[in-house]
Amino acid sequence: MDVMQPSETELPMCWFLFQTFTAWCNSHLRKAGTQIENIEEDFRDGLKLMLLLEVISGERLAKPERGKMRVHKISNVNKALDFIASKGVKLVCIGAEGERLTFTIIVHTSAKEGLLLWCQRKTAPYKNVNIQNFHISWKDGLGFCALIHRHRPELIDYGKLRKDDPMTNLNTAFDVAEKYLDIPKMLDAEDIINTLRPDEKAIMTYVSCYYHAFSGAQKAETAANRICKVLAVNQENEQLMEDYEKLASDLLEWIRRTIPWLENRTPENTMQAMQQKLEDFRDYRRLHKPPKVQEKCQLEINFNTLQTKLRLSNRPAFMPSEGKMVSDINNAWGGLEQAEKGYEEWLLNEIRRLERLDHLAEKFRQKAAIHESWTEGKEQMLQQKDYETASLSEIKALLKKHEAFESDLAAHQDRVEQIAAIAQELNELDYFDSPSVNSRCQRICDQWDALGALTQKRSEALERTEKLLETIDQLYLEYAKRAAPFNNWMEGAMEDLQDTFIVHTIEEIQGLSTAHEQFKATLPEADKERQAILGIHNEVSKIVQTYHVNMAGTNPYTTISPQEINGKWDKVRQLVPQRDQALIEEHARQQNNERLRKQFASLANVVGPWIQTKMEEIGRISIEMHGTLEDQLNHLRQYEKSIVNYKPKIDQLEGDHQLIQEALIFDNKHTNYTMEHIRVGWEQLLTTIARTINEIENQILTRDAKGISQDQMNEFRASFNHFDRDHSGKLGPEEFKACLISLGFDIANDAQGEAEFARIMSIVDPNRMGMVTFQAFIDFMSRETADTDTADQVMASFKVLAGDKNYILAEELRRELPPDQAEYCIARMAPYSGPDAVPGALDYMSFSTALYGESDL
């Protein structure tokens, strides 16, 4: 076949090859700043042909001739042919004077591979079709039928075709192509079936007619791909929005349930109940709150990532439902921590209060029991009329006895006042059994008043008869006067020795021990007083025995017998070593508490500064980052891992803190760090490193999506850091303006320049905070240096699918788009209401603008 004179059946193939080769040449010549329109004309002088070969090979050819004479053109063509031949390309019947050059070069291009690749891509979804060449792959006819069905499925029922019936398949394809696609029958079905290897050029020529007929479908496919991409982004963003709403709702609901529990300040009546509340609070801090801290941090990360993706895809910013903004969640979280802040302090104060109440209640019961024991029978004694029939000596004796009782009564006044004071303190501290205490205290006070009145009445009666009675036993009187205060002293000593105590420091227990030692130092003098009192009684006995006095009873002036004095003295002697042991045990407990304080302080004084140091290091890292963003991200993740590995020390500190609380230790002079300080610092450290990592990830997203090079990103970072002189990670308006000018922005110092800068500030600082973050700076720079899909581009793609109509039909969407995305569009597109509307017409224009926030979806 003559190369320059193709037959009519070969013309489509030639056209395809010429068009493909022209596009291929221009893709290379564009790099050299030129293009071709007509291959034969533009290559005739050899200049652009030589330029094309230099661009493709990267080598320099011989210097071309610039003259316009035919000899110069022939010389240039010969130089190009020599270069082609030197690369191993066989040239047959090709010369500088002929016109066979163009088509021969086309044959050596990749047009054949391009057509084959187009066939493979279009027939890939069809079973029993495997196009590998332009001869035997087409013998069963399924390849031709698949190409027709792929572009015009209504013309062929592909499901009824069989691979073992090639004659029917071929004739079906040829007939349909001729009738509906205006493609002449260039091939014969019997020739293809009966030929072992069908003619390759003939099949290529015929298939190129299919390519030409369906070339318009390629535009629709490109448009469909663009729409699919846009819709996929939109669907992904909607799912992220739903996930954010659910996570925000769950977190807010947990906060709403938890705050009332933390704000409940209803006290319990027992230490056990309050300690259970403290244990519940510790479980909340250790088990329940940390996962919520992670959820809150993840929520902020998800929100920032979503906003970044929306910005990168030219979508409007995500606005959560009312009350579910990140700021709303932060406010709710602040309310939670505010309620939590005073809850633990309240618990500890309540435990101290109950401990104090238990101590006071026990002290009240002891003193009340001692007093009630002393007053037992006193009213009956004071109401006796024994003085009416007594002798003078008996009356005097009764009078002296009464005086001794008054002395005893006065001695007990202090105890009654102590009982009333304790009852008053129990009432002020809101003791739960205050009614019982008040009732008992009232009975004691009423009885005390009655005793005073009766004492006064009996004293007056005895004094009236005193003039009648003169005999008095001085020894008994002296005994009574000395025995009563000594007896009171012993009762007070026993009371003090049995009194419970509560201390919180070694100094306090040492103070009690010192007081106890001072008390023991007084025992020898007390023993001398006891011997003196017993000596008085012995002297009375000696007088009675010596003078055979008839004693009608015991000492009339007192009921305190020598046996009682000796018994109480022995009791005091027994209680002293018991008190010694109690003080020793308490001293040991306080030493253990001091050990716990020092153990906690030693670790807290390490962990606290470590957390502060890490916070400062993160601040420096976020400002002074070097290398690529991936290097920075890897460095931060390694840094985060080193921080997480420190968690066992926090757990160890929690364990020491629990031991301190179980031991009811309320202060620690060895450290300024509390467990709450450590917890808050640790949580802030984890949150800060997570946020810093998220910022770098968003910068990577921005860089990749906007096509920003690493050098550009480094330049942006360097400029930003240069003007961020306070290392806060933010720039003020003037600093930001200076940064833009350093990057080449022309911001004039006039009204127009101020208006332009105000416009830029409204983009990077929409909330008018007066500060520009690095992320906002990067977003602005990426918008200034990159391009993205727009609503107009999506609208143009829909118009291609609709065949240049102002509306689109549901069946057109289902034919061109994947099922899920077609249904997504159909469900959201409004009906088209233009003058050219038909039933079922959909408005793709308003739908396209809604995707980019320019109208409501």
HUQUI-V571817 format. One record per residue. N is the residue number from 1. RES is the residue in three letters. PSI is psi in whole degrees, 0 to 359 (none if undefined). BURIAL is 1 if it has 24 or more other C-alpha atoms within 12 Angstrom, else 0. Layout:
N_RES_PSI_BURIAL / N_RES_PSI_BURIAL
//
This chain:
1_MET_136_0 / 2_ASP_125_0 / 3_VAL_322_0 / 4_MET_349_0 / 5_GLN_75_0 / 6_PRO_152_0 / 7_SER_174_0 / 8_GLU_325_0 / 9_THR_338_1 / 10_GLU_351_1 / 11_LEU_314_1 / 12_PRO_320_1 / 13_MET_318_1 / 14_CYS_317_1 / 15_TRP_316_0 / 16_PHE_316_1 / 17_LEU_317_1 / 18_PHE_316_1 / 19_GLN_315_1 / 20_THR_316_1 / 21_PHE_322_1 / 22_THR_314_1 / 23_ALA_321_0 / 24_TRP_316_1 / 25_CYS_316_1 / 26_ASN_327_1 / 27_SER_332_0 / 28_HIS_319_1 / 29_LEU_336_1 / 30_ARG_330_0 / 31_LYS_333_0 / 32_ALA_5_0 / 33_GLY_24_0 / 34_THR_170_0 / 35_GLN_171_0 / 36_ILE_152_1 / 37_GLU_317_0 / 38_ASN_118_0 / 39_ILE_309_1 / 40_GLU_316_1 / 41_GLU_315_0 / 42_ASP_335_1 / 43_PHE_357_1 / 44_ARG_323_1 / 45_ASP_357_1 / 46_GLY_348_1 / 47_LEU_308_1 / 48_LYS_333_1 / 49_LEU_317_1 / 50_MET_319_1 / 51_LEU_319_1 / 52_LEU_316_1 / 53_LEU_323_1 / 54_GLU_319_1 / 55_VAL_318_0 / 56_ILE_314_0 / 57_SER_337_0 / 58_GLY_13_0 / 59_GLU_161_0 / 60_ARG_129_0 / 61_LEU_175_1 / 62_ALA_152_0 / 63_LYS_126_0 / 64_PRO_160_1 / 65_GLU_131_1 / 66_ARG_359_0 / 67_GLY_164_0 / 68_LYS_2_0 / 69_MET_156_0 / 70_ARG_326_0 / 71_VAL_326_0 / 72_HIS_319_0 / 73_LYS_318_1 / 74_ILE_320_1 / 75_SER_317_1 / 76_ASN_318_1 / 77_VAL_318_1 / 78_ASN_321_1 / 79_LYS_319_1 / 80_ALA_319_1 / 81_LEU_318_1 / 82_ASP_318_0 / 83_PHE_319_1 / 84_ILE_315_1 / 85_ALA_326_0 / 86_SER_342_0 / 87_LYS_8_0 / 88_GLY_11_0 / 89_VAL_125_0 / 90_LYS_122_0 / 91_LEU_122_1 / 92_VAL_126_0 / 93_CYS_38_0 / 94_ILE_128_1 / 95_GLY_166_0 / 96_ALA_332_1 / 97_GLU_345_0 / 98_GLY_175_0 / 99_GLU_18_0 / 100_ARG_354_1 / 101_LEU_311_1 / 102_THR_307_1 / 103_PHE_326_1 / 104_THR_318_1 / 105_ILE_321_1 / 106_ILE_318_1 / 107_VAL_328_1 / 108_HIS_4_0 / 109_THR_186_0 / 110_SER_24_0 / 111_ALA_319_1 / 112_LYS_314_1 / 113_GLU_323_0 / 114_GLY_316_0 / 115_LEU_320_1 / 116_LEU_318_1 / 117_LEU_322_0 / 118_TRP_317_1 / 119_CYS_316_1 / 120_GLN_317_1 / 121_ARG_319_0 / 122_LYS_329_1 / 123_THR_2_1 / 124_ALA_321_0 / 125_PRO_353_0 / 126_TYR_133_1 / 127_LYS_154_0 / 128_ASN_13_0 / 129_VAL_123_1 / 130_ASN_89_1 / 131_ILE_113_1 / 132_GLN_349_0 / 133_ASN_187_1 / 134_PHE_38_1 / 135_HIS_273_1 / 136_ILE_340_1 / 137_SER_345_1 / 138_TRP_3_1 / 139_LYS_327_1 / 140_ASP_356_1 / 141_GLY_349_1 / 142_LEU_330_1 / 143_GLY_316_1 / 144_PHE_316_1 / 145_CYS_322_1 / 146_ALA_319_1 / 147_LEU_318_1 / 148_ILE_315_1 / 149_HIS_327_1 / 150_ARG_323_1 / 151_HIS_331_1 / 152_ARG_75_1 / 153_PRO_341_0 / 154_GLU_348_0 / 155_LEU_334_0 / 156_ILE_135_1 / 157_ASP_89_0 / 158_TYR_330_1 / 159_GLY_339_0 / 160_LYS_354_0 / 161_LEU_148_1 / 162_ARG_142_0 / 163_LYS_333_1 / 164_ASP_10_0 / 165_ASP_66_0 / 166_PRO_327_1 / 167_MET_311_1 / 168_THR_317_1 / 169_ASN_312_1 / 170_LEU_312_1 / 171_ASN_323_1 / 172_THR_313_1 / 173_ALA_316_1 / 174_PHE_318_1 / 175_ASP_314_1 / 176_VAL_319_1 / 177_ALA_321_1 / 178_GLU_321_0 / 179_LYS_317_0 / 180_TYR_340_0 / 181_LEU_0_0 / 182_ASP_35_0 / 183_ILE_117_1 / 184_PRO_156_1 / 185_LYS_94_1 / 186_MET_342_1 / 187_LEU_158_1 / 188_ASP_130_1 / 189_ALA_319_1 / 190_GLU_321_0 / 191_ASP_318_0 / 192_ILE_319_1 / 193_ILE_320_1 / 194_ASN_351_0 / 195_THR_131_0 / 196_LEU_320_0 / 197_ARG_98_0 / 198_PRO_158_1 / 199_ASP_122_1 / 200_GLU_316_1 / 201_LYS_323_1 / 202_ALA_316_1 / 203_ILE_320_1 / 204_MET_317_1 / 205_THR_315_1 / 206_TYR_317_1 / 207_VAL_326_1 / 208_SER_333_1 / 209_CYS_324_1 / 210_TYR_317_1 / 211_TYR_316_1 / 212_HIS_320_1 / 213_ALA_326_1 / 214_PHE_12_1 / 215_SER_329_0 / 216_GLY_332_0 / 217_ALA_335_1 / 218_GLN_321_0 / 219_LYS_318_0 / 220_ALA_320_1 / 221_GLU_319_1 / 222_THR_318_0 / 223_ALA_319_1 / 224_ALA_319_1 / 225_ASN_319_0 / 226_ARG_316_1 / 227_ILE_318_1 / 228_CYS_318_1 / 229_LYS_314_0 / 230_VAL_316_1 / 231_LEU_323_1 / 232_ALA_318_1 / 233_VAL_317_1 / 234_ASN_318_1 / 235_GLN_319_0 / 236_GLU_317_0 / 237_ASN_321_1 / 238_GLU_321_1 / 239_GLN_320_0 / 240_LEU_322_1 / 241_MET_316_1 / 242_GLU_318_0 / 243_ASP_319_0 / 244_TYR_315_1 / 245_GLU_317_1 / 246_LYS_314_0 / 247_LEU_320_1 / 248_ALA_318_1 / 249_SER_316_1 / 250_ASP_317_0 / 251_LEU_317_1 / 252_LEU_323_1 / 253_GLU_319_0 / 254_TRP_317_1 / 255_ILE_317_1 / 256_ARG_323_0 / 257_ARG_328_0 / 258_THR_323_1 / 259_ILE_313_1 / 260_PRO_326_0 / 261_TRP_320_0 / 262_LEU_333_1 / 263_GLU_353_0 / 264_ASN_116_0 / 265_ARG_29_0 / 266_THR_115_0 / 267_PRO_156_1 / 268_GLU_164_0 / 269_ASN_345_0 / 270_THR_155_0 / 271_MET_320_1 / 272_GLN_317_0 / 273_ALA_318_0 / 274_MET_323_1 / 275_GLN_328_1 / 276_GLN_321_0 / 277_LYS_320_1 / 278_LEU_320_1 / 279_GLU_320_0 / 280_ASP_321_0 / 281_PHE_323_1 / 282_ARG_320_1 / 283_ASP_320_0 / 284_TYR_316_0 / 285_ARG_325_1 / 286_ARG_321_0 / 287_LEU_318_0 / 288_HIS_321_0 / 289_LYS_317_1 / 290_PRO_317_0 / 291_PRO_326_0 / 292_LYS_328_1 / 293_VAL_318_1 / 294_GLN_318_0 / 295_GLU_318_1 / 296_LYS_315_1 / 297_CYS_317_1 / 298_GLN_324_1 / 299_LEU_315_1 / 300_GLU_321_1 / 301_ILE_314_1 / 302_ASN_319_1 / 303_PHE_314_1 / 304_ASN_319_1 / 305_THR_316_1 / 306_LEU_314_1 / 307_GLN_322_1 / 308_THR_315_1 / 309_LYS_321_1 / 310_LEU_316_1 / 311_ARG_317_1 / 312_LEU_330_1 / 313_SER_15_1 / 314_ASN_27_1 / 315_ARG_157_1 / 316_PRO_154_0 / 317_ALA_146_1 / 318_PHE_128_1 / 319_MET_104_0 / 320_PRO_168_1 / 321_SER_159_0 / 322_GLU_131_0 / 323_GLY_3_0 / 324_LYS_18_1 / 325_MET_159_1 / 326_VAL_323_1 / 327_SER_323_0 / 328_ASP_318_0 / 329_ILE_320_1 / 330_ASN_321_0 / 331_ASN_316_0 / 332_ALA_321_1 / 333_TRP_321_1 / 334_GLY_320_0 / 335_GLY_322_0 / 336_LEU_312_1 / 337_GLU_329_1 / 338_GLN_318_0 / 339_ALA_324_1 / 340_GLU_328_1 / 341_LYS_314_0 / 342_GLY_353_0 / 343_TYR_313_1 / 344_GLU_319_1 / 345_GLU_320_0 / 346_TRP_320_1 / 347_LEU_314_1 / 348_LEU_321_1 / 349_ASN_322_1 / 350_GLU_322_1 / 351_ILE_318_1 / 352_ARG_318_1 / 353_ARG_315_1 / 354_LEU_324_1 / 355_GLU_317_1 / 356_ARG_318_1 / 357_LEU_316_1 / 358_ASP_319_1 / 359_HIS_314_1 / 360_LEU_320_1 / 361_ALA_319_1 / 362_GLU_320_0 / 363_LYS_321_1 / 364_PHE_315_1 / 365_ARG_319_1 / 366_GLN_311_1 / 367_LYS_321_1 / 368_ALA_320_1 / 369_ALA_317_0 / 370_ILE_316_0 / 371_HIS_315_1 / 372_GLU_326_1 / 373_SER_320_0 / 374_TRP_319_1 / 375_THR_351_1 / 376_GLU_122_0 / 377_GLY_356_0 / 378_LYS_323_1 / 379_GLU_316_1 / 380_GLN_320_0 / 381_MET_316_0 / 382_LEU_338_1 / 383_GLN_0_0 / 384_GLN_147_0 / 385_LYS_28_0 / 386_ASP_337_0 / 387_TYR_344_1 / 388_GLU_329_0 / 389_THR_9_0 / 390_ALA_156_0 / 391_SER_174_0 / 392_LEU_316_0 / 393_SER_323_1 / 394_GLU_322_1 / 395_ILE_314_1 / 396_LYS_322_1 / 397_ALA_318_1 / 398_LEU_322_1 / 399_LEU_315_1 / 400_LYS_322_1 / 401_LYS_322_1 / 402_HIS_323_1 / 403_GLU_320_1 / 404_ALA_321_1 / 405_PHE_320_1 / 406_GLU_322_1 / 407_SER_317_1 / 408_ASP_319_1 / 409_LEU_317_1 / 410_ALA_324_0 / 411_ALA_328_1 / 412_HIS_354_1 / 413_GLN_320_0 / 414_ASP_321_0 / 415_ARG_320_1 / 416_VAL_319_1 / 417_GLU_323_0 / 418_GLN_318_1 / 419_ILE_315_1 / 420_ALA_321_1 / 421_ALA_319_0 / 422_ILE_317_1 / 423_ALA_319_1 / 424_GLN_319_1 / 425_GLU_322_1 / 426_LEU_322_1 / 427_ASN_318_0 / 428_GLU_329_0 / 429_LEU_7_1 / 430_ASP_50_0 / 431_TYR_135_1 / 432_PHE_333_0 / 433_ASP_32_0 / 434_SER_322_1 / 435_PRO_318_0 / 436_SER_318_0 / 437_VAL_313_1 / 438_ASN_320_1 / 439_SER_316_0 / 440_ARG_318_1 / 441_CYS_320_1 / 442_GLN_320_0 / 443_ARG_318_0 / 444_ILE_316_1 / 445_CYS_318_1 / 446_ASP_317_0 / 447_GLN_323_1 / 448_TRP_319_1 / 449_ASP_320_0 / 450_ALA_319_0 / 451_LEU_320_1 / 452_GLY_316_1 / 453_ALA_316_0 / 454_LEU_322_1 / 455_THR_315_1 / 456_GLN_319_0 / 457_LYS_316_0 / 458_ARG_323_1 / 459_SER_317_1 / 460_GLU_322_0 / 461_ALA_318_1 / 462_LEU_320_1 / 463_GLU_329_0 / 464_ARG_330_0 / 465_THR_5_1 / 466_GLU_325_1 / 467_LYS_338_0 / 468_LEU_343_0 / 469_LEU_123_1 / 470_GLU_343_0 / 471_THR_134_0 / 472_ILE_142_1 / 473_ASP_99_1 / 474_GLN_326_0 / 475_LEU_315_1 / 476_TYR_321_1 / 477_LEU_314_1 / 478_GLU_318_1 / 479_TYR_313_1 / 480_ALA_317_1 / 481_LYS_324_1 / 482_ARG_330_1 / 483_ALA_323_1 / 484_ALA_306_1 / 485_PRO_326_1 / 486_PHE_321_1 / 487_ASN_318_1 / 488_ASN_321_1 / 489_TRP_317_1 / 490_MET_320_1 / 491_GLU_320_1 / 492_GLY_320_1 / 493_ALA_316_1 / 494_MET_320_1 / 495_GLU_316_1 / 496_ASP_320_0 / 497_LEU_331_1 / 498_GLN_357_1 / 499_ASP_135_1 / 500_THR_157_1 / 501_PHE_157_1 / 502_ILE_125_1 / 503_VAL_161_1 / 504_HIS_352_1 / 505_THR_163_1 / 506_ILE_324_1 / 507_GLU_320_0 / 508_GLU_317_0 / 509_ILE_327_1 / 510_GLN_324_0 / 511_GLY_318_0 / 512_LEU_320_1 / 513_SER_320_1 / 514_THR_315_0 / 515_ALA_322_0 / 516_HIS_321_1 / 517_GLU_323_0 / 518_GLN_321_0 / 519_PHE_317_1 / 520_LYS_332_0 / 521_ALA_339_0 / 522_THR_352_0 / 523_LEU_322_0 / 524_PRO_317_0 / 525_GLU_321_0 / 526_ALA_322_1 / 527_ASP_324_1 / 528_LYS_319_0 / 529_GLU_320_1 / 530_ARG_316_1 / 531_GLN_324_0 / 532_ALA_318_0 / 533_ILE_315_1 / 534_LEU_329_1 / 535_GLY_324_0 / 536_ILE_315_1 / 537_HIS_320_1 / 538_ASN_325_0 / 539_GLU_321_0 / 540_VAL_314_1 / 541_SER_321_0 / 542_LYS_319_0 / 543_ILE_315_0 / 544_VAL_317_0 / 545_GLN_324_0 / 546_THR_316_0 / 547_TYR_7_0 / 548_HIS_48_0 / 549_VAL_139_0 / 550_ASN_100_0 / 551_MET_118_0 / 552_ALA_64_0 / 553_GLY_194_0 / 554_THR_189_0 / 555_ASN_120_1 / 556_PRO_351_1 / 557_TYR_350_1 / 558_THR_154_1 / 559_THR_358_1 / 560_ILE_117_1 / 561_SER_161_1 / 562_PRO_324_1 / 563_GLN_321_0 / 564_GLU_320_0 / 565_ILE_315_1 / 566_ASN_321_0 / 567_GLY_315_0 / 568_LYS_324_1 / 569_TRP_316_1 / 570_ASP_321_0 / 571_LYS_318_0 / 572_VAL_316_1 / 573_ARG_327_1 / 574_GLN_324_0 / 575_LEU_334_1 / 576_VAL_307_1 / 577_PRO_329_0 / 578_GLN_320_0 / 579_ARG_321_1 / 580_ASP_312_1 / 581_GLN_318_0 / 582_ALA_319_1 / 583_LEU_322_1 / 584_ILE_315_0 / 585_GLU_318_0 / 586_GLU_324_1 / 587_HIS_319_1 / 588_ALA_320_0 / 589_ARG_318_0 / 590_GLN_327_1 / 591_GLN_319_1 / 592_ASN_319_0 / 593_ASN_321_1 / 594_GLU_323_1 / 595_ARG_318_0 / 596_LEU_320_1 / 597_ARG_313_1 / 598_LYS_322_1 / 599_GLN_314_1 / 600_PHE_315_1 / 601_ALA_322_1 / 602_SER_320_1 / 603_LEU_321_1 / 604_ALA_323_1 / 605_ASN_348_1 / 606_VAL_313_0 / 607_VAL_316_1 / 608_GLY_303_1 / 609_PRO_327_0 / 610_TRP_316_0 / 611_ILE_316_1 / 612_GLN_318_0 / 613_THR_317_0 / 614_LYS_321_1 / 615_MET_317_1 / 616_GLU_322_0 / 617_GLU_319_0 / 618_ILE_319_1 / 619_GLY_318_0 / 620_ARG_320_0 / 621_ILE_316_1 / 622_SER_339_1 / 623_ILE_322_1 / 624_GLU_41_0 / 625_MET_140_1 / 626_HIS_161_1 / 627_GLY_188_0 / 628_THR_164_0 / 629_LEU_324_1 / 630_GLU_319_0 / 631_ASP_316_0 / 632_GLN_319_1 / 633_LEU_315_1 / 634_ASN_318_0 / 635_HIS_316_1 / 636_LEU_321_1 / 637_ARG_321_1 / 638_GLN_320_0 / 639_TYR_319_1 / 640_GLU_320_1 / 641_LYS_320_0 / 642_SER_326_0 / 643_ILE_315_1 / 644_VAL_326_0 / 645_ASN_345_0 / 646_TYR_354_0 / 647_LYS_323_0 / 648_PRO_327_0 / 649_LYS_324_1 / 650_ILE_316_1 / 651_ASP_320_0 / 652_GLN_319_0 / 653_LEU_323_1 / 654_GLU_320_1 / 655_GLY_316_0 / 656_ASP_321_1 / 657_HIS_322_1 / 658_GLN_320_1 / 659_LEU_321_0 / 660_ILE_316_1 / 661_GLN_322_1 / 662_GLU_329_0 / 663_ALA_3_0 / 664_LEU_44_1 / 665_ILE_125_1 / 666_PHE_351_1 / 667_ASP_162_1 / 668_ASN_106_1 / 669_LYS_353_0 / 670_HIS_353_0 / 671_THR_151_0 / 672_ASN_356_0 / 673_TYR_132_1 / 674_THR_165_1 / 675_MET_328_1 / 676_GLU_320_1 / 677_HIS_314_1 / 678_ILE_315_1 / 679_ARG_311_1 / 680_VAL_316_1 / 681_GLY_318_1 / 682_TRP_315_1 / 683_GLU_319_1 / 684_GLN_322_1 / 685_LEU_312_1 / 686_LEU_318_1 / 687_THR_319_1 / 688_THR_315_1 / 689_ILE_323_1 / 690_ALA_318_1 / 691_ARG_320_1 / 692_THR_317_1 / 693_ILE_317_1 / 694_ASN_322_1 / 695_GLU_317_1 / 696_ILE_319_1 / 697_GLU_319_1 / 698_ASN_324_1 / 699_GLN_323_1 / 700_ILE_315_1 / 701_LEU_313_1 / 702_THR_315_1 / 703_ARG_312_1 / 704_ASP_319_0 / 705_ALA_325_1 / 706_LYS_357_1 / 707_GLY_28_0 / 708_ILE_129_1 / 709_SER_164_0 / 710_GLN_324_0 / 711_ASP_319_0 / 712_GLN_316_0 / 713_MET_318_1 / 714_ASN_321_0 / 715_GLU_317_1 / 716_PHE_315_1 / 717_ARG_316_1 / 718_ALA_317_0 / 719_SER_316_1 / 720_PHE_313_1 / 721_ASN_326_1 / 722_HIS_319_1 / 723_PHE_351_1 / 724_ASP_72_1 / 725_ARG_334_0 / 726_ASP_6_0 / 727_HIS_37_0 / 728_SER_352_0 / 729_GLY_10_1 / 730_LYS_155_1 / 731_LEU_140_1 / 732_GLY_171_1 / 733_PRO_314_1 / 734_GLU_321_0 / 735_GLU_320_1 / 736_PHE_319_1 / 737_LYS_315_1 / 738_ALA_322_1 / 739_CYS_316_1 / 740_LEU_317_1 / 741_ILE_322_0 / 742_SER_337_0 / 743_LEU_5_1 / 744_GLY_5_0 / 745_PHE_136_0 / 746_ASP_97_0 / 747_ILE_102_1 / 748_ALA_154_0 / 749_ASN_58_0 / 750_ASP_186_0 / 751_ALA_319_0 / 752_GLN_319_0 / 753_GLY_321_0 / 754_GLU_321_0 / 755_ALA_319_0 / 756_GLU_318_0 / 757_PHE_324_1 / 758_ALA_322_0 / 759_ARG_317_0 / 760_ILE_318_1 / 761_MET_325_1 / 762_SER_336_0 / 763_ILE_312_1 / 764_VAL_341_1 / 765_ASP_66_1 / 766_PRO_335_0 / 767_ASN_3_0 / 768_ARG_46_0 / 769_MET_349_0 / 770_GLY_13_0 / 771_MET_150_1 / 772_VAL_118_1 / 773_THR_164_1 / 774_PHE_323_1 / 775_GLN_317_1 / 776_ALA_322_1 / 777_PHE_315_1 / 778_ILE_317_1 / 779_ASP_317_1 / 780_PHE_313_1 / 781_MET_324_1 / 782_SER_323_1 / 783_ARG_328_1 / 784_GLU_339_0 / 785_THR_358_0 / 786_ALA_170_0 / 787_ASP_152_0 / 788_THR_173_1 / 789_ASP_148_1 / 790_THR_169_1 / 791_ALA_324_1 / 792_ASP_323_0 / 793_GLN_317_0 / 794_VAL_321_1 / 795_MET_319_1 / 796_ALA_325_1 / 797_SER_317_1 / 798_PHE_324_1 / 799_LYS_326_1 / 800_VAL_313_1 / 801_LEU_328_1 / 802_ALA_3_1 / 803_GLY_42_0 / 804_ASP_13_0 / 805_LYS_160_1 / 806_ASN_0_1 / 807_TYR_170_1 / 808_ILE_149_1 / 809_LEU_156_1 / 810_ALA_320_1 / 811_GLU_330_0 / 812_GLU_320_1 / 813_LEU_317_1 / 814_ARG_331_0 / 815_ARG_325_1 / 816_GLU_336_1 / 817_LEU_156_1 / 818_PRO_152_0 / 819_PRO_312_0 / 820_ASP_323_0 / 821_GLN_330_1 / 822_ALA_313_1 / 823_GLU_326_0 / 824_TYR_315_1 / 825_CYS_315_1 / 826_ILE_320_1 / 827_ALA_335_0 / 828_ARG_346_0 / 829_MET_136_1 / 830_ALA_155_1 / 831_PRO_143_1 / 832_TYR_133_1 / 833_SER_21_0 / 834_GLY_171_0 / 835_PRO_337_0 / 836_ASP_19_0 / 837_ALA_146_0 / 838_VAL_164_0 / 839_PRO_133_0 / 840_GLY_7_0 / 841_ALA_137_1 / 842_LEU_145_1 / 843_ASP_95_1 / 844_TYR_344_1 / 845_MET_309_1 / 846_SER_327_1 / 847_PHE_319_1 / 848_SER_317_1 / 849_THR_328_1 / 850_ALA_327_1 / 851_LEU_330_1 / 852_TYR_19_1 / 853_GLY_13_0 / 854_GLU_352_0 / 855_SER_177_0 / 856_ASP_139_0 / 857_LEU_none_0
//
